[in-house]
């Protein structure tokens, strides 16, 4: 039976609440009366976040979280979802030194009805699953697109460590033009979860609109189906959202991520 977007979110949140109390990754989760903190392996914002679960907020709540992560000398991201977006919160975060790091739409595909619709791609492009040895080339693609917004050295090291520690939970893919990598992505999964996260989809500008991104989606979707998973999830930005929706993904909510340095005033 196909689920409505709100039902999918409810199922996803229930799974996340169950997994964050287990050892399914190396992140430490802390519950507060207001929401969830995540403390990752490194001090950068990528690894640390706070997500509000309460329908209300206060200036003191914001300051308490700033102080908490500052005392740990950690940058962090405050995650906001459109179904948990109290009035005035996003404006208050900006006023308290946060920067809008990323925004987009969470889109989901239900594999119980088949695979995402495939798009035509250039015949000189092909996709393959790759290993740890391909991470430097992947980080080069990411850095070329995201420039100063991407710390490829830190993230590449973290990705390699996670892949080495849990090779079946983190799968890496790349699209090639002849033998040159021109797009890359990865997917994260766990044995117990119905959800597969499709992350990192990035294509070099000179090779866009040739089907490179769609090849990555199709390859990961096929693997997810073979693993017995039901839902594909993408945090889709302005470039990837139209492609995902054309493939049959549906929007379940919008999201915003606000980052803050531990030394910000």
C-alpha positions as CSV (number, residue, x, y, z in Angstrom):
1,X,0.0,0.0,0.0
2,X,1.4,3.4,-1.0
3,X,1.8,5.8,2.0
4,X,1.1,9.5,2.1
5,X,4.0,11.9,2.7
6,X,3.0,12.5,6.3
7,X,2.9,8.7,6.9
8,X,6.3,8.3,5.4
9,X,7.7,11.0,7.7
10,X,6.1,9.4,10.7
11,X,7.6,6.0,9.8
12,X,11.1,7.6,9.2
13,X,11.0,9.4,12.6
14,X,10.0,6.2,14.4
15,X,12.9,4.3,12.8
16,X,15.4,7.1,13.6
17,X,14.2,7.2,17.3
18,X,14.9,3.5,17.5
19,X,18.3,3.5,15.8
20,X,19.8,6.5,17.5
21,X,19.7,4.6,20.8
22,X,21.7,1.7,19.2
23,X,25.2,1.4,17.8
24,X,24.2,1.7,14.1
25,X,26.8,4.5,13.6
26,X,29.5,6.2,15.6
27,X,27.4,9.3,16.4
28,X,26.3,9.9,20.0
29,X,22.8,11.2,20.4
30,X,21.5,13.1,23.3
31,X,17.8,13.8,24.1
32,X,16.8,17.1,25.6
33,X,13.4,18.3,26.6
34,X,13.4,20.3,23.3
35,X,15.0,18.0,20.7
36,X,17.9,15.9,19.7
37,X,21.7,16.6,19.7
38,X,24.1,14.6,17.6
39,X,27.8,14.6,18.4
40,X,29.9,13.1,15.6
41,X,33.5,12.0,15.3
42,X,34.9,15.4,14.4
43,X,34.3,19.0,15.5
44,X,33.1,20.3,12.1
45,X,29.5,21.2,11.5
46,X,29.0,18.2,9.2
47,X,29.2,15.8,12.2
48,X,27.2,17.8,14.8
49,X,23.7,19.0,14.9
50,X,20.6,19.9,16.9
51,X,17.1,19.3,15.7
52,X,14.1,20.9,17.5
53,X,11.2,18.5,18.2
54,X,9.2,20.9,20.4
55,X,6.4,23.0,18.8
56,X,7.8,26.0,20.6
57,X,11.1,27.7,21.1
58,X,12.7,30.5,23.2
59,X,15.7,32.8,23.0
60,X,17.1,30.9,26.0
61,X,16.8,27.6,24.1
62,X,18.9,29.0,21.2
63,X,21.5,30.4,23.6
64,X,21.7,27.1,25.6
65,X,22.5,25.1,22.4
66,X,25.1,27.7,21.3
67,X,26.8,27.5,24.7
68,X,26.6,23.7,24.8
69,X,28.4,23.2,21.5
70,X,30.8,26.2,22.1
71,X,31.9,24.5,25.4
72,X,32.8,21.4,23.4
73,X,34.6,23.6,20.7
74,X,32.3,22.2,18.0
75,X,30.7,23.8,15.1
76,X,27.1,22.6,14.6
77,X,24.1,22.7,12.4
78,X,20.6,23.5,13.6
79,X,18.2,21.5,11.5
80,X,14.7,22.8,10.7
81,X,12.0,20.8,8.9
82,X,8.8,22.4,7.5
83,X,6.6,20.1,9.7
84,X,8.6,21.4,12.7
85,X,9.1,25.0,12.0
86,X,7.7,27.2,14.8
87,X,7.0,30.8,13.8
88,X,10.0,33.1,14.0
89,X,12.6,30.4,14.7
90,X,14.5,30.7,11.4
91,X,14.7,34.5,11.7
92,X,15.9,34.2,15.3
93,X,18.7,31.7,14.3
94,X,20.1,34.2,11.8
95,X,19.9,37.0,14.4
96,X,22.0,34.7,16.7
97,X,24.9,34.3,14.4
98,X,23.7,31.3,12.3
99,X,24.2,31.2,8.6
100,X,21.8,29.4,6.2
101,X,24.1,26.5,5.2
102,X,21.7,24.6,3.0
103,X,18.0,24.3,2.1
104,X,16.0,22.0,0.0
105,X,13.3,19.4,-0.1
106,X,13.3,15.9,1.3
107,X,12.0,13.6,-1.5
108,X,11.1,9.9,-1.2
109,X,10.6,7.1,-3.6
110,X,8.7,3.9,-2.7
111,X,10.4,0.9,-4.2
112,X,7.4,-1.3,-3.5
113,X,5.9,0.0,-6.8
114,X,9.1,-0.6,-8.9
115,X,12.2,1.4,-9.7
116,X,12.5,5.1,-10.5
117,X,11.8,6.1,-14.0
118,X,15.1,6.1,-16.0
119,X,16.2,9.0,-18.1
120,X,18.1,9.0,-21.3
121,X,21.9,9.5,-20.9
122,X,24.7,10.0,-23.2
123,X,26.1,6.7,-24.6
124,X,29.6,7.7,-23.7
125,X,28.7,7.8,-19.9
126,X,28.7,4.8,-17.6
127,X,28.3,4.3,-13.8
128,X,30.0,1.8,-11.5
129,X,30.3,1.1,-7.8
130,X,33.7,2.1,-6.5
131,X,35.7,1.5,-3.4
132,X,37.8,3.6,-0.9
133,X,40.5,4.1,-3.6
134,X,38.1,6.3,-5.6
135,X,37.4,8.7,-2.7
136,X,40.2,11.2,-3.7
137,X,38.7,11.5,-7.2
138,X,35.2,11.8,-5.7
139,X,36.4,14.6,-3.4
140,X,38.0,16.4,-6.4
141,X,34.6,16.4,-8.1
142,X,32.8,17.6,-4.9
143,X,35.4,20.4,-4.4
144,X,35.1,21.6,-8.0
145,X,31.4,22.1,-7.6
146,X,31.1,23.3,-4.0
147,X,34.3,25.3,-3.8
148,X,34.8,27.0,-0.4
149,X,31.6,25.4,0.9
150,X,33.2,22.0,1.0
151,X,36.2,20.8,3.1
152,X,37.2,17.9,0.9
153,X,40.2,16.9,3.0
154,X,38.2,16.5,6.2
155,X,35.2,14.9,4.5
156,X,37.2,12.6,2.4
157,X,39.0,11.3,5.5
158,X,35.7,10.8,7.3
159,X,34.1,9.0,4.3
160,X,37.1,6.7,4.0
161,X,37.0,5.8,7.7
162,X,33.2,5.1,7.5
163,X,33.6,3.0,4.4
164,X,36.4,1.0,5.9
165,X,34.6,0.4,9.1
166,X,31.2,-0.4,7.6
167,X,31.7,-1.4,3.9
168,X,28.2,-2.7,3.4
169,X,26.5,0.3,5.0
170,X,28.2,2.9,2.9
171,X,28.2,2.3,-0.9
172,X,30.1,4.6,-3.3
173,X,29.2,5.2,-6.9
174,X,30.7,7.3,-9.8
175,X,29.7,8.2,-13.3
176,X,32.5,8.3,-15.9
177,X,33.1,9.9,-19.3
178,X,35.4,7.4,-20.9
179,X,37.7,6.8,-17.9
180,X,37.3,10.3,-16.2
181,X,35.1,10.6,-13.2
182,X,32.6,13.4,-13.9
183,X,29.9,12.7,-11.2
184,X,29.7,10.8,-7.9
185,X,27.4,9.9,-5.0
186,X,27.0,7.5,-2.2
187,X,24.2,5.7,-0.3
188,X,23.9,4.9,3.4
189,X,21.9,2.1,4.8
190,X,21.6,-0.3,7.7
191,X,20.3,-3.8,7.9
192,X,17.3,-3.0,10.0
193,X,16.0,0.1,8.2
194,X,13.6,0.3,5.3
195,X,15.1,3.6,4.3
196,X,18.2,4.2,2.1
197,X,19.7,7.7,2.0
198,X,21.1,8.8,-1.3
199,X,23.7,11.4,-0.7
200,X,26.4,13.5,-2.3
201,X,25.0,13.5,-5.9
202,X,27.3,15.9,-7.7
203,X,28.1,16.4,-11.4
204,X,30.8,18.6,-12.9
205,X,29.3,21.6,-14.7
206,X,30.6,20.7,-18.1
207,X,28.7,17.4,-18.0
208,X,25.3,18.4,-16.7
209,X,22.1,17.6,-18.6
210,X,23.6,14.5,-20.1
211,X,22.1,12.0,-17.6
212,X,25.1,11.6,-15.2
213,X,23.0,12.2,-12.1
214,X,20.2,10.0,-13.3
215,X,22.6,7.1,-13.8
216,X,23.7,7.5,-10.2
217,X,20.1,7.4,-8.9
218,X,19.3,4.3,-11.0
219,X,22.4,2.4,-9.9
220,X,21.7,3.1,-6.2
221,X,18.0,2.3,-6.6
222,X,18.7,-1.1,-8.1
223,X,21.1,-2.0,-5.3
224,X,18.6,-0.8,-2.7
225,X,15.9,-3.0,-4.2
226,X,18.3,-6.0,-4.3
227,X,19.0,-5.4,-0.6
228,X,15.2,-5.5,0.2
229,X,14.8,-1.8,1.0
230,X,11.6,0.0,0.5
231,X,12.3,3.8,0.5
232,X,14.9,6.0,-1.2
233,X,15.4,9.4,0.4
234,X,17.2,12.4,-1.1
235,X,17.8,15.8,0.5
236,X,17.3,17.5,-2.8
237,X,18.6,20.9,-3.7
238,X,17.3,23.1,-6.6
239,X,19.3,21.2,-9.2
240,X,18.5,17.7,-8.1
241,X,14.9,18.1,-7.1
242,X,13.4,18.4,-10.6
243,X,15.4,15.3,-11.7
244,X,14.2,13.3,-8.7
245,X,10.6,14.3,-9.2
246,X,10.7,13.5,-12.9
247,X,11.9,10.0,-11.8
248,X,8.9,9.6,-9.5
249,X,10.1,10.8,-6.2
250,X,7.6,12.7,-4.1
251,X,8.2,15.7,-1.7
252,X,7.5,15.0,1.9
253,X,8.8,18.2,3.5
254,X,11.2,21.1,3.1
255,X,14.3,21.6,5.2
256,X,16.8,24.2,6.2
257,X,20.2,23.8,7.8
258,X,21.7,26.7,9.7
259,X,25.4,26.4,10.6
260,X,27.3,28.2,13.4
261,X,31.0,28.3,14.2
262,X,31.9,27.6,17.8
263,X,33.9,30.9,18.0
264,X,31.1,33.0,16.4
265,X,29.9,35.9,18.5
